[in-house]
Amino acid sequence: MANFSEAMGIVLSGGKARRKDWNRPSHVEVLQKENMHFVAMVMKNGIVGPYPPSHCDMLALDWDEVK
C-alpha cells in the first residue's frame, strides 16, 4: 500500500493506481487528448472523466498499483 504521492508517482510514470475501497476496477491514470495530458478516473463501466482528488484521497494510505 502507498500514500497519495507514491500513487501519483506510479500514475505519472505510466501506471495505474486505485484506492483499496474504490469499486473495482475503477482507477486513475494519465490520458492524452489533443496534445494535453490529464489525470483521469476510469470507472468500472468504462466511463472516463477528470479526477479531482479529494482531501481524503490525498491523506489516504491505502493506494495500490493496478497491475
mmCIF file as Biopython writes it, N, C-alpha, C and O atoms, coordinates in Angstrom:
data_model
#
loop_
_atom_site.group_PDB
_atom_site.id
_atom_site.type_symbol
_atom_site.label_atom_id
_atom_site.label_alt_id
_atom_site.label_comp_id
_atom_site.label_asym_id
_atom_site.label_entity_id
_atom_site.label_seq_id
_atom_site.pdbx_PDB_ins_code
_atom_site.Cartn_x
_atom_site.Cartn_y
_atom_site.Cartn_z
_atom_site.occupancy
_atom_site.B_iso_or_equiv
_atom_site.auth_seq_id
_atom_site.auth_asym_id
_atom_site.pdbx_PDB_model_num
ATOM 1   N N  . MET A ? 1  ? 0.840   -1.179 0.000   1.0 0.0 1  A 1 
ATOM 2   C CA . MET A ? 1  ? 0.000   0.000  0.000   1.0 0.0 1  A 1 
ATOM 3   C C  . MET A ? 1  ? 0.885   1.241  0.000   1.0 0.0 1  A 1 
ATOM 4   O O  . MET A ? 1  ? 2.022   1.226  0.469   1.0 0.0 1  A 1 
ATOM 5   N N  . ALA A ? 2  ? 0.319   2.312  -0.543  1.0 0.0 2  A 1 
ATOM 6   C CA . ALA A ? 2  ? 1.104   3.529  -0.732  1.0 0.0 2  A 1 
ATOM 7   C C  . ALA A ? 2  ? 0.299   4.756  -0.316  1.0 0.0 2  A 1 
ATOM 8   O O  . ALA A ? 2  ? -0.907  4.682  -0.079  1.0 0.0 2  A 1 
ATOM 9   N N  . ASN A ? 3  ? 1.003   5.890  -0.232  1.0 0.0 3  A 1 
ATOM 10  C CA . ASN A ? 3  ? 0.317   7.147  0.027   1.0 0.0 3  A 1 
ATOM 11  C C  . ASN A ? 3  ? 0.026   7.836  -1.318  1.0 0.0 3  A 1 
ATOM 12  O O  . ASN A ? 3  ? 0.381   7.314  -2.375  1.0 0.0 3  A 1 
ATOM 13  N N  . PHE A ? 4  ? -0.613  8.997  -1.270  1.0 0.0 4  A 1 
ATOM 14  C CA . PHE A ? 4  ? -1.023  9.710  -2.477  1.0 0.0 4  A 1 
ATOM 15  C C  . PHE A ? 4  ? 0.169   10.075 -3.358  1.0 0.0 4  A 1 
ATOM 16  O O  . PHE A ? 4  ? 0.108   9.912  -4.577  1.0 0.0 4  A 1 
ATOM 17  N N  . SER A ? 5  ? 1.240   10.561 -2.763  1.0 0.0 5  A 1 
ATOM 18  C CA . SER A ? 5  ? 2.423   10.934 -3.540  1.0 0.0 5  A 1 
ATOM 19  C C  . SER A ? 5  ? 3.005   9.748  -4.282  1.0 0.0 5  A 1 
ATOM 20  O O  . SER A ? 5  ? 3.382   9.861  -5.448  1.0 0.0 5  A 1 
ATOM 21  N N  . GLU A ? 6  ? 3.078   8.619  -3.611  1.0 0.0 6  A 1 
ATOM 22  C CA . GLU A ? 6  ? 3.593   7.410  -4.260  1.0 0.0 6  A 1 
ATOM 23  C C  . GLU A ? 6  ? 2.661   6.961  -5.380  1.0 0.0 6  A 1 
ATOM 24  O O  . GLU A ? 6  ? 3.118   6.536  -6.442  1.0 0.0 6  A 1 
ATOM 25  N N  . ALA A ? 7  ? 1.360   7.056  -5.142  1.0 0.0 7  A 1 
ATOM 26  C CA . ALA A ? 7  ? 0.384   6.674  -6.168  1.0 0.0 7  A 1 
ATOM 27  C C  . ALA A ? 7  ? 0.499   7.572  -7.388  1.0 0.0 7  A 1 
ATOM 28  O O  . ALA A ? 7  ? 0.456   7.085  -8.517  1.0 0.0 7  A 1 
ATOM 29  N N  . MET A ? 8  ? 0.647   8.879  -7.180  1.0 0.0 8  A 1 
ATOM 30  C CA . MET A ? 8  ? 0.782   9.792  -8.308  1.0 0.0 8  A 1 
ATOM 31  C C  . MET A ? 8  ? 2.100   9.566  -9.047  1.0 0.0 8  A 1 
ATOM 32  O O  . MET A ? 8  ? 2.173   9.780  -10.257 1.0 0.0 8  A 1 
ATOM 33  N N  . GLY A ? 9  ? 3.136   9.139  -8.336  1.0 0.0 9  A 1 
ATOM 34  C CA . GLY A ? 9  ? 4.385   8.765  -8.996  1.0 0.0 9  A 1 
ATOM 35  C C  . GLY A ? 9  ? 4.170   7.597  -9.940  1.0 0.0 9  A 1 
ATOM 36  O O  . GLY A ? 9  ? 4.705   7.578  -11.049 1.0 0.0 9  A 1 
ATOM 37  N N  . ILE A ? 10 ? 3.390   6.629  -9.502  1.0 0.0 10 A 1 
ATOM 38  C CA . ILE A ? 10 ? 3.053   5.472  -10.346 1.0 0.0 10 A 1 
ATOM 39  C C  . ILE A ? 10 ? 2.291   5.943  -11.583 1.0 0.0 10 A 1 
ATOM 40  O O  . ILE A ? 10 ? 2.608   5.551  -12.706 1.0 0.0 10 A 1 
ATOM 41  N N  . VAL A ? 11 ? 1.282   6.789  -11.365 1.0 0.0 11 A 1 
ATOM 42  C CA . VAL A ? 11 ? 0.441   7.287  -12.459 1.0 0.0 11 A 1 
ATOM 43  C C  . VAL A ? 11 ? 1.258   8.112  -13.447 1.0 0.0 11 A 1 
ATOM 44  O O  . VAL A ? 11 ? 1.121   7.942  -14.659 1.0 0.0 11 A 1 
ATOM 45  N N  . LEU A ? 12 ? 2.104   9.003  -12.939 1.0 0.0 12 A 1 
ATOM 46  C CA . LEU A ? 12 ? 2.898   9.858  -13.825 1.0 0.0 12 A 1 
ATOM 47  C C  . LEU A ? 12 ? 3.954   9.089  -14.602 1.0 0.0 12 A 1 
ATOM 48  O O  . LEU A ? 12 ? 4.438   9.564  -15.630 1.0 0.0 12 A 1 
ATOM 49  N N  . SER A ? 13 ? 4.315   7.907  -14.123 1.0 0.0 13 A 1 
ATOM 50  C CA . SER A ? 13 ? 5.280   7.091  -14.867 1.0 0.0 13 A 1 
ATOM 51  C C  . SER A ? 13 ? 4.581   6.111  -15.812 1.0 0.0 13 A 1 
ATOM 52  O O  . SER A ? 13 ? 5.210   5.196  -16.341 1.0 0.0 13 A 1 
ATOM 53  N N  . GLY A ? 14 ? 3.270   6.311  -16.019 1.0 0.0 14 A 1 
ATOM 54  C CA . GLY A ? 14 ? 2.542   5.498  -16.995 1.0 0.0 14 A 1 
ATOM 55  C C  . GLY A ? 14 ? 1.716   4.375  -16.406 1.0 0.0 14 A 1 
ATOM 56  O O  . GLY A ? 14 ? 1.077   3.633  -17.152 1.0 0.0 14 A 1 
ATOM 57  N N  . GLY A ? 15 ? 1.710   4.228  -15.093 1.0 0.0 15 A 1 
ATOM 58  C CA . GLY A ? 15 ? 0.946   3.164  -14.463 1.0 0.0 15 A 1 
ATOM 59  C C  . GLY A ? 15 ? -0.466  3.587  -14.097 1.0 0.0 15 A 1 
ATOM 60  O O  . GLY A ? 15 ? -0.923  4.670  -14.462 1.0 0.0 15 A 1 
ATOM 61  N N  . LYS A ? 16 ? -1.139  2.722  -13.377 1.0 0.0 16 A 1 
ATOM 62  C CA . LYS A ? 16 ? -2.497  2.966  -12.912 1.0 0.0 16 A 1 
ATOM 63  C C  . LYS A ? 16 ? -2.525  2.734  -11.404 1.0 0.0 16 A 1 
ATOM 64  O O  . LYS A ? 16 ? -1.824  1.863  -10.888 1.0 0.0 16 A 1 
ATOM 65  N N  . ALA A ? 17 ? -3.337  3.518  -10.708 1.0 0.0 17 A 1 
ATOM 66  C CA . ALA A ? 17 ? -3.436  3.373  -9.258  1.0 0.0 17 A 1 
ATOM 67  C C  . ALA A ? 17 ? -4.891  3.482  -8.828  1.0 0.0 17 A 1 
ATOM 68  O O  . ALA A ? 17 ? -5.722  4.057  -9.530  1.0 0.0 17 A 1 
ATOM 69  N N  . ARG A ? 18 ? -5.180  2.919  -7.661  1.0 0.0 18 A 1 
ATOM 70  C CA . ARG A ? 18 ? -6.533  2.961  -7.128  1.0 0.0 18 A 1 
ATOM 71  C C  . ARG A ? 18 ? -6.493  2.899  -5.615  1.0 0.0 18 A 1 
ATOM 72  O O  . ARG A ? 18 ? -5.527  2.408  -5.032  1.0 0.0 18 A 1 
ATOM 73  N N  . ARG A ? 19 ? -7.551  3.399  -4.974  1.0 0.0 19 A 1 
ATOM 74  C CA . ARG A ? 19 ? -7.718  3.244  -3.538  1.0 0.0 19 A 1 
ATOM 75  C C  . ARG A ? 19 ? -8.323  1.876  -3.265  1.0 0.0 19 A 1 
ATOM 76  O O  . ARG A ? 19 ? -9.107  1.368  -4.068  1.0 0.0 19 A 1 
ATOM 77  N N  . LYS A ? 20 ? -7.968  1.288  -2.150  1.0 0.0 20 A 1 
ATOM 78  C CA . LYS A ? 20 ? -8.462  -0.048 -1.806  1.0 0.0 20 A 1 
ATOM 79  C C  . LYS A ? 20 ? -9.987  -0.088 -1.712  1.0 0.0 20 A 1 
ATOM 80  O O  . LYS A ? 20 ? -10.597 -1.095 -2.071  1.0 0.0 20 A 1 
ATOM 81  N N  . ASP A ? 21 ? -10.613 0.993  -1.234  1.0 0.0 21 A 1 
ATOM 82  C CA . ASP A ? 21 ? -12.060 0.965  -1.038  1.0 0.0 21 A 1 
ATOM 83  C C  . ASP A ? 21 ? -12.872 1.411  -2.261  1.0 0.0 21 A 1 
ATOM 84  O O  . ASP A ? 21 ? -14.098 1.491  -2.177  1.0 0.0 21 A 1 
ATOM 85  N N  . TRP A ? 22 ? -12.220 1.702  -3.393  1.0 0.0 22 A 1 
ATOM 86  C CA . TRP A ? 22 ? -12.957 2.054  -4.597  1.0 0.0 22 A 1 
ATOM 87  C C  . TRP A ? 22 ? -13.554 0.803  -5.221  1.0 0.0 22 A 1 
ATOM 88  O O  . TRP A ? 22 ? -13.030 -0.298 -5.045  1.0 0.0 22 A 1 
ATOM 89  N N  . ASN A ? 23 ? -14.652 0.975  -5.951  1.0 0.0 23 A 1 
ATOM 90  C CA . ASN A ? 23 ? -15.263 -0.136 -6.679  1.0 0.0 23 A 1 
ATOM 91  C C  . ASN A ? 23 ? -14.292 -0.636 -7.740  1.0 0.0 23 A 1 
ATOM 92  O O  . ASN A ? 23 ? -13.799 0.137  -8.561  1.0 0.0 23 A 1 
ATOM 93  N N  . ARG A ? 24 ? -14.031 -1.898 -7.713  1.0 0.0 24 A 1 
ATOM 94  C CA . ARG A ? 24 ? -13.126 -2.464 -8.717  1.0 0.0 24 A 1 
ATOM 95  C C  . ARG A ? 24 ? -13.826 -2.522 -10.051 1.0 0.0 24 A 1 
ATOM 96  O O  . ARG A ? 24 ? -15.030 -2.779 -10.068 1.0 0.0 24 A 1 
ATOM 97  N N  . PRO A ? 25 ? -13.182 -2.308 -11.143 1.0 0.0 25 A 1 
ATOM 98  C CA . PRO A ? 25 ? -11.774 -1.957 -11.301 1.0 0.0 25 A 1 
ATOM 99  C C  . PRO A ? 25 ? -11.534 -0.474 -11.565 1.0 0.0 25 A 1 
ATOM 100 O O  . PRO A ? 25 ? -10.685 -0.135 -12.390 1.0 0.0 25 A 1 
ATOM 101 N N  . SER A ? 26 ? -12.258 0.423  -10.889 1.0 0.0 26 A 1 
ATOM 102 C CA . SER A ? 26 ? -12.018 1.862  -11.048 1.0 0.0 26 A 1 
ATOM 103 C C  . SER A ? 26 ? -10.575 2.200  -10.682 1.0 0.0 26 A 1 
ATOM 104 O O  . SER A ? 26 ? -10.015 1.643  -9.738  1.0 0.0 26 A 1 
ATOM 105 N N  . HIS A ? 27 ? -9.978  3.123  -11.446 1.0 0.0 27 A 1 
ATOM 106 C CA . HIS A ? 27 ? -8.594  3.518  -11.184 1.0 0.0 27 A 1 
ATOM 107 C C  . HIS A ? 27 ? -8.333  4.899  -11.782 1.0 0.0 27 A 1 
ATOM 108 O O  . HIS A ? 27 ? -9.177  5.436  -12.500 1.0 0.0 27 A 1 
ATOM 109 N N  . VAL A ? 28 ? -7.177  5.467  -11.490 1.0 0.0 28 A 1 
ATOM 110 C CA . VAL A ? 28 ? -6.744  6.710  -12.114 1.0 0.0 28 A 1 
ATOM 111 C C  . VAL A ? 28 ? -5.517  6.428  -12.970 1.0 0.0 28 A 1 
ATOM 112 O O  . VAL A ? 28 ? -4.704  5.558  -12.654 1.0 0.0 28 A 1 
ATOM 113 N N  . GLU A ? 29 ? -5.400  7.177  -14.054 1.0 0.0 29 A 1 
ATOM 114 C CA . GLU A ? 29 ? -4.261  7.057  -14.950 1.0 0.0 29 A 1 
ATOM 115 C C  . GLU A ? 29 ? -4.124  8.354  -15.729 1.0 0.0 29 A 1 
ATOM 116 O O  . GLU A ? 29 ? -5.049  9.166  -15.758 1.0 0.0 29 A 1 
ATOM 117 N N  . VAL A ? 30 ? -2.972  8.552  -16.362 1.0 0.0 30 A 1 
ATOM 118 C CA . VAL A ? 30 ? -2.758  9.723  -17.204 1.0 0.0 30 A 1 
ATOM 119 C C  . VAL A ? 30 ? -3.236  9.380  -18.615 1.0 0.0 30 A 1 
ATOM 120 O O  . VAL A ? 30 ? -2.853  8.360  -19.188 1.0 0.0 30 A 1 
ATOM 121 N N  . LEU A ? 31 ? -4.077  10.252 -19.156 1.0 0.0 31 A 1 
ATOM 122 C CA . LEU A ? 31 ? -4.550  10.098 -20.531 1.0 0.0 31 A 1 
ATOM 123 C C  . LEU A ? 31 ? -4.124  11.318 -21.339 1.0 0.0 31 A 1 
ATOM 124 O O  . LEU A ? 31 ? -3.868  12.387 -20.785 1.0 0.0 31 A 1 
ATOM 125 N N  . GLN A ? 32 ? -4.054  11.143 -22.638 1.0 0.0 32 A 1 
ATOM 126 C CA . GLN A ? 32 ? -3.693  12.242 -23.525 1.0 0.0 32 A 1 
ATOM 127 C C  . GLN A ? 32 ? -4.842  12.495 -24.484 1.0 0.0 32 A 1 
ATOM 128 O O  . GLN A ? 32 ? -5.407  11.563 -25.058 1.0 0.0 32 A 1 
ATOM 129 N N  . LYS A ? 33 ? -5.182  13.773 -24.651 1.0 0.0 33 A 1 
ATOM 130 C CA . LYS A ? 33 ? -6.188  14.166 -25.630 1.0 0.0 33 A 1 
ATOM 131 C C  . LYS A ? 33 ? -5.719  15.460 -26.272 1.0 0.0 33 A 1 
ATOM 132 O O  . LYS A ? 33 ? -5.512  16.467 -25.596 1.0 0.0 33 A 1 
ATOM 133 N N  . GLU A ? 34 ? -5.555  15.418 -27.577 1.0 0.0 34 A 1 
ATOM 134 C CA . GLU A ? 34 ? -5.143  16.597 -28.330 1.0 0.0 34 A 1 
ATOM 135 C C  . GLU A ? 34 ? -3.911  17.275 -27.724 1.0 0.0 34 A 1 
ATOM 136 O O  . GLU A ? 34 ? -3.935  18.471 -27.435 1.0 0.0 34 A 1 
ATOM 137 N N  . ASN A ? 35 ? -2.852  16.516 -27.537 1.0 0.0 35 A 1 
ATOM 138 C CA . ASN A ? 35 ? -1.569  17.011 -27.019 1.0 0.0 35 A 1 
ATOM 139 C C  . ASN A ? 35 ? -1.633  17.532 -25.590 1.0 0.0 35 A 1 
ATOM 140 O O  . ASN A ? 35 ? -0.718  18.231 -25.155 1.0 0.0 35 A 1 
ATOM 141 N N  . MET A ? 36 ? -2.680  17.212 -24.857 1.0 0.0 36 A 1 
ATOM 142 C CA . MET A ? 36 ? -2.783  17.590 -23.449 1.0 0.0 36 A 1 
ATOM 143 C C  . MET A ? 36 ? -2.859  16.309 -22.619 1.0 0.0 36 A 1 
ATOM 144 O O  . MET A ? 36 ? -3.558  15.360 -22.977 1.0 0.0 36 A 1 
ATOM 145 N N  . HIS A ? 37 ? -2.137  16.301 -21.518 1.0 0.0 37 A 1 
ATOM 146 C CA . HIS A ? 37 ? -2.168  15.159 -20.609 1.0 0.0 37 A 1 
ATOM 147 C C  . HIS A ? 37 ? -2.981  15.539 -19.381 1.0 0.0 37 A 1 
ATOM 148 O O  . HIS A ? 37 ? -2.910  16.672 -18.905 1.0 0.0 37 A 1 
ATOM 149 N N  . PHE A ? 38 ? -3.756  14.582 -18.868 1.0 0.0 38 A 1 
ATOM 150 C CA . PHE A ? 38 ? -4.505  14.830 -17.645 1.0 0.0 38 A 1 
ATOM 151 C C  . PHE A ? 38 ? -4.695  13.537 -16.884 1.0 0.0 38 A 1 
ATOM 152 O O  . PHE A ? 38 ? -4.687  12.450 -17.461 1.0 0.0 38 A 1 
ATOM 153 N N  . VAL A ? 39 ? -4.865  13.671 -15.576 1.0 0.0 39 A 1 
ATOM 154 C CA . VAL A ? 39 ? -5.131  12.504 -14.742 1.0 0.0 39 A 1 
ATOM 155 C C  . VAL A ? 39 ? -6.633  12.258 -14.795 1.0 0.0 39 A 1 
ATOM 156 O O  . VAL A ? 39 ? -7.428  13.147 -14.490 1.0 0.0 39 A 1 
ATOM 157 N N  . ALA A ? 40 ? -7.013  11.050 -15.183 1.0 0.0 40 A 1 
ATOM 158 C CA . ALA A ? 40 ? -8.415  10.710 -15.357 1.0 0.0 40 A 1 
ATOM 159 C C  . ALA A ? 40 ? -8.824  9.563  -14.447 1.0 0.0 40 A 1 
ATOM 160 O O  . ALA A ? 40 ? -8.017  8.704  -14.090 1.0 0.0 40 A 1 
ATOM 161 N N  . MET A ? 41 ? -10.089 9.574  -14.085 1.0 0.0 41 A 1 
ATOM 162 C CA . MET A ? 41 ? -10.696 8.456  -13.362 1.0 0.0 41 A 1 
ATOM 163 C C  . MET A ? 41 ? -11.350 7.572  -14.413 1.0 0.0 41 A 1 
ATOM 164 O O  . MET A ? 41 ? -12.161 8.044  -15.210 1.0 0.0 41 A 1 
ATOM 165 N N  . VAL A ? 42 ? -11.001 6.298  -14.416 1.0 0.0 42 A 1 
ATOM 166 C CA . VAL A ? 42 ? -11.603 5.338  -15.323 1.0 0.0 42 A 1 
ATOM 167 C C  . VAL A ? 42 ? -12.496 4.448  -14.467 1.0 0.0 42 A 1 
ATOM 168 O O  . VAL A ? 42 ? -12.016 3.705  -13.611 1.0 0.0 42 A 1 
ATOM 169 N N  . MET A ? 43 ? -13.795 4.533  -14.707 1.0 0.0 43 A 1 
ATOM 170 C CA . MET A ? 43 ? -14.767 3.781  -13.912 1.0 0.0 43 A 1 
ATOM 171 C C  . MET A ? 43 ? -14.860 2.337  -14.378 1.0 0.0 43 A 1 
ATOM 172 O O  . MET A ? 43 ? -14.406 1.998  -15.471 1.0 0.0 43 A 1 
ATOM 173 N N  . LYS A ? 44 ? -15.446 1.496  -13.551 1.0 0.0 44 A 1 
ATOM 174 C CA . LYS A ? 44 ? -15.543 0.079  -13.875 1.0 0.0 44 A 1 
ATOM 175 C C  . LYS A ? 44 ? -16.394 -0.185 -15.111 1.0 0.0 44 A 1 
ATOM 176 O O  . LYS A ? 44 ? -16.244 -1.228 -15.747 1.0 0.0 44 A 1 
ATOM 177 N N  . ASN A ? 45 ? -17.292 0.748  -15.465 1.0 0.0 45 A 1 
ATOM 178 C CA . ASN A ? 45 ? -18.126 0.568  -16.650 1.0 0.0 45 A 1 
ATOM 179 C C  . ASN A ? 45 ? -17.512 1.190  -17.901 1.0 0.0 45 A 1 
ATOM 180 O O  . ASN A ? 45 ? -18.157 1.230  -18.949 1.0 0.0 45 A 1 
ATOM 181 N N  . GLY A ? 46 ? -16.272 1.677  -17.803 1.0 0.0 46 A 1 
ATOM 182 C CA . GLY A ? 46 ? -15.567 2.236  -18.941 1.0 0.0 46 A 1 
ATOM 183 C C  . GLY A ? 46 ? -15.699 3.736  -19.104 1.0 0.0 46 A 1 
ATOM 184 O O  . GLY A ? 46 ? -15.046 4.316  -19.971 1.0 0.0 46 A 1 
ATOM 185 N N  . ILE A ? 47 ? -16.527 4.382  -18.296 1.0 0.0 47 A 1 
ATOM 186 C CA . ILE A ? 47 ? -16.673 5.827  -18.371 1.0 0.0 47 A 1 
ATOM 187 C C  . ILE A ? 47 ? -15.405 6.487  -17.849 1.0 0.0 47 A 1 
ATOM 188 O O  . ILE A ? 47 ? -14.872 6.096  -16.811 1.0 0.0 47 A 1 
ATOM 189 N N  . VAL A ? 48 ? -14.927 7.490  -18.577 1.0 0.0 48 A 1 
ATOM 190 C CA . VAL A ? 48 ? -13.703 8.208  -18.224 1.0 0.0 48 A 1 
ATOM 191 C C  . VAL A ? 48 ? -14.058 9.658  -17.925 1.0 0.0 48 A 1 
ATOM 192 O O  . VAL A ? 48 ? -14.836 10.275 -18.653 1.0 0.0 48 A 1 
ATOM 193 N N  . GLY A ? 49 ? -13.486 10.201 -16.855 1.0 0.0 49 A 1 
ATOM 194 C CA . GLY A ? 49 ? -13.717 11.597 -16.508 1.0 0.0 49 A 1 
ATOM 195 C C  . GLY A ? 49 ? -12.532 12.171 -15.776 1.0 0.0 49 A 1 
ATOM 196 O O  . GLY A ? 49 ? -11.603 11.444 -15.425 1.0 0.0 49 A 1 
ATOM 197 N N  . PRO A ? 50 ? -12.551 13.474 -15.541 1.0 0.0 50 A 1 
ATOM 198 C CA . PRO A ? 50 ? -11.447 14.102 -14.812 1.0 0.0 50 A 1 
ATOM 199 C C  . PRO A ? 50 ? -11.389 13.582 -13.378 1.0 0.0 50 A 1 
ATOM 200 O O  . PRO A ? 50 ? -12.402 13.166 -12.817 1.0 0.0 50 A 1 
ATOM 201 N N  . TYR A ? 51 ? -10.215 13.609 -12.804 1.0 0.0 51 A 1 
ATOM 202 C CA . TYR A ? 51 ? -10.040 13.161 -11.425 1.0 0.0 51 A 1 
ATOM 203 C C  . TYR A ? 51 ? -9.583  14.321 -10.552 1.0 0.0 51 A 1 
ATOM 204 O O  . TYR A ? 51 ? -8.394  14.642 -10.518 1.0 0.0 51 A 1 
ATOM 205 N N  . PRO A ? 52 ? -10.518 14.954 -9.844  1.0 0.0 52 A 1 
ATOM 206 C CA . PRO A ? 52 ? -10.125 15.952 -8.843  1.0 0.0 52 A 1 
ATOM 207 C C  . PRO A ? 52 ? -9.994  15.247 -7.496  1.0 0.0 52 A 1 
ATOM 208 O O  . PRO A ? 52 ? -11.014 14.926 -6.886  1.0 0.0 52 A 1 
ATOM 209 N N  . PRO A ? 53 ? -8.788  14.996 -7.010  1.0 0.0 53 A 1 
ATOM 210 C CA . PRO A ? 53 ? -8.635  14.239 -5.770  1.0 0.0 53 A 1 
ATOM 211 C C  . PRO A ? 53 ? -9.239  14.971 -4.573  1.0 0.0 53 A 1 
ATOM 212 O O  . PRO A ? 53 ? -9.092  16.184 -4.425  1.0 0.0 53 A 1 
ATOM 213 N N  . SER A ? 54 ? -9.910  14.216 -3.738  1.0 0.0 54 A 1 
ATOM 214 C CA . SER A ? 54 ? -10.473 14.783 -2.513  1.0 0.0 54 A 1 
ATOM 215 C C  . SER A ? 54 ? -9.384  14.867 -1.449  1.0 0.0 54 A 1 
ATOM 216 O O  . SER A ? 54 ? -8.320  14.266 -1.596  1.0 0.0 54 A 1 
ATOM 217 N N  . HIS A ? 55 ? -9.647  15.601 -0.394  1.0 0.0 55 A 1 
ATOM 218 C CA . HIS A ? 55 ? -8.669  15.658 0.700   1.0 0.0 55 A 1 
ATOM 219 C C  . HIS A ? 55 ? -8.513  14.281 1.331   1.0 0.0 55 A 1 
ATOM 220 O O  . HIS A ? 55 ? -7.433  13.942 1.816   1.0 0.0 55 A 1 
ATOM 221 N N  . CYS A ? 56 ? -9.583  13.479 1.329   1.0 0.0 56 A 1 
ATOM 222 C CA . CYS A ? 56 ? -9.482  12.107 1.859   1.0 0.0 56 A 1 
ATOM 223 C C  . CYS A ? 56 ? -8.544  11.265 0.996   1.0 0.0 56 A 1 
ATOM 224 O O  . CYS A ? 56 ? -7.745  10.489 1.521   1.0 0.0 56 A 1 
ATOM 225 N N  . ASP A ? 57 ? -8.639  11.416 -0.336  1.0 0.0 57 A 1 
ATOM 226 C CA . ASP A ? 57 ? -7.732  10.692 -1.241  1.0 0.0 57 A 1 
ATOM 227 C C  . ASP A ? 57 ? -6.284  11.094 -0.996  1.0 0.0 57 A 1 
ATOM 228 O O  . ASP A ? 57 ? -5.392  10.245 -0.993  1.0 0.0 57 A 1 
ATOM 229 N N  . MET A ? 58 ? -6.050  12.391 -0.791  1.0 0.0 58 A 1 
ATOM 230 C CA . MET A ? 58 ? -4.680  12.878 -0.613  1.0 0.0 58 A 1 
ATOM 231 C C  . MET A ? 58 ? -4.069  12.450 0.716   1.0 0.0 58 A 1 
ATOM 232 O O  . MET A ? 58 ? -2.846  12.377 0.836   1.0 0.0 58 A 1 
ATOM 233 N N  . LEU A ? 59 ? -4.901  12.165 1.713   1.0 0.0 59 A 1 
ATOM 234 C CA . LEU A ? 59 ? -4.394  11.742 3.023   1.0 0.0 59 A 1 
ATOM 235 C C  . LEU A ? 59 ? -4.412  10.231 3.202   1.0 0.0 59 A 1 
ATOM 236 O O  . LEU A ? 59 ? -3.882  9.717  4.186   1.0 0.0 59 A 1 
ATOM 237 N N  . ALA A ? 60 ? -5.015  9.519  2.264   1.0 0.0 60 A 1 
ATOM 238 C CA . ALA A ? 60 ? -5.173  8.071  2.397   1.0 0.0 60 A 1 
ATOM 239 C C  . ALA A ? 60 ? -3.848  7.331  2.252   1.0 0.0 60 A 1 
ATOM 240 O O  . ALA A ? 60 ? -2.941  7.767  1.543   1.0 0.0 60 A 1 
ATOM 241 N N  . LEU A ? 61 ? -3.767  6.211  2.938   1.0 0.0 61 A 1 
ATOM 242 C CA . LEU A ? 61 ? -2.581  5.343  2.881   1.0 0.0 61 A 1 
ATOM 243 C C  . LEU A ? 61 ? -2.914  3.983  2.270   1.0 0.0 61 A 1 
ATOM 244 O O  . LEU A ? 61 ? -2.167  3.020  2.439   1.0 0.0 61 A 1 
ATOM 245 N N  . ASP A ? 62 ? -4.045  3.911  1.557   1.0 0.0 62 A 1 
ATOM 246 C CA . ASP A ? 62 ? -4.491  2.626  1.014   1.0 0.0 62 A 1 
ATOM 247 C C  . ASP A ? 62 ? -4.442  2.568  -0.517  1.0 0.0 62 A 1 
ATOM 248 O O  . ASP A ? 62 ? -5.234  1.861  -1.141  1.0 0.0 62 A 1 
ATOM 249 N N  . TRP A ? 63 ? -3.524  3.303  -1.107  1.0 0.0 63 A 1 
ATOM 250 C CA . TRP A ? 63 ? -3.369  3.291  -2.559  1.0 0.0 63 A 1 
ATOM 251 C C  . TRP A ? 63 ? -2.610  2.040  -2.996  1.0 0.0 63 A 1 
ATOM 252 O O  . TRP A ? 63 ? -1.661  1.612  -2.338  1.0 0.0 63 A 1 
ATOM 253 N N  . ASP A ? 64 ? -3.040  1.464  -4.111  1.0 0.0 64 A 1 
ATOM 254 C CA . ASP A ? 64 ? -2.368  0.295  -4.701  1.0 0.0 64 A 1 
ATOM 255 C C  . ASP A ? 64 ? -2.129  0.542  -6.171  1.0 0.0 64 A 1 
ATOM 256 O O  . ASP A ? 64 ? -2.887  1.259  -6.824  1.0 0.0 64 A 1 
ATOM 257 N N  . GLU A ? 65 ? -1.071  -0.055 -6.691  1.0 0.0 65 A 1 
ATOM 258 C CA . GLU A ? 65 ? -0.826  -0.025 -8.127  1.0 0.0 65 A 1 
ATOM 259 C C  . GLU A ? 65 ? -1.716  -1.070 -8.777  1.0 0.0 65 A 1 
ATOM 260 O O  . GLU A ? 65 ? -1.849  -2.183 -8.267  1.0 0.0 65 A 1 
ATOM 261 N N  . VAL A ? 66 ? -2.329  -0.713 -9.910  1.0 0.0 66 A 1 
ATOM 262 C CA . VAL A ? 66 ? -3.150  -1.653 -10.688 1.0 0.0 66 A 1 
ATOM 263 C C  . VAL A ? 66 ? -2.221  -2.337 -11.661 1.0 0.0 66 A 1 
ATOM 264 O O  . VAL A ? 66 ? -1.566  -1.680 -12.470 1.0 0.0 66 A 1 
ATOM 265 N N  . LYS A ? 67 ? -2.162  -3.634 -11.589 1.0 0.0 67 A 1 
ATOM 266 C CA . LYS A ? 67 ? -1.272  -4.399 -12.470 1.0 0.0 67 A 1 
ATOM 267 C C  . LYS A ? 67 ? -1.958  -4.760 -13.765 1.0 0.0 67 A 1 
ATOM 268 O O  . LYS A ? 67 ? -1.356  -5.404 -14.624 1.0 0.0 67 A 1 
#
